[in-house]
Amino acid sequence: MVVGLPEGFEEFVAGASPRLLRTAFLLTRDMGHAEDLLQTALARYWCCGSTRT
């Protein structure tokens, strides 16, 4: 576990990443851009969204 991560975040990422990556690929039609989009979305959630419960 990484210090500073919200409880359950790692499990969420592990479980949701394949579906989210497929969705990002459908939006971008480029795997590199899809990976960047997913990474950005997860980072924003970790930084900002995870404080809202």
N, C-alpha and C positions, 0 to 999 in steps of 0.2 A: 504494500500500500504506500502511496506517495503522500507525504505530509501536505495538508492543505486541500486535498481533494474532498469534495462532499461525500458523505456516506452513500455507497451504492453507485457512485459515478463509474468506477471501473467496470462493474458488472453491466451497467447500462450501455457503455461504449462497446463492450465485448458482444453483447446481445444484439444491439441495434445497428452496429456499423455495416454489416453486409447489406442490409436493406437500405440504409441511408446512402451508402456508396452507389448502389444501383439507381436510386432515385436521382442522385447528383449526376450520374452518368447520363441518364435520360434527359436531364436539363441541359447538360453541357455538350454531350456527344464527344467527349474527350476524356480519357481515363485520368490523365495528369491533372486536368482542370477539376475533374470530379473529386479527386483525392484532396486537392487544395481547398475546394469548397467545403468538403466534409470536415477537414481539419480546422478551417476557420469557424465553421458553425459550432463544432464541439468546444473550441477554445472560447468562443463568445459565451456559450452556455456555462462553461466552467467558471469564467470570469464574472459574468453578470447575471445570467439566468438562474444559476444555482442558489443565489441568495434569496430568491423569491420562492416561497413554499406555500 
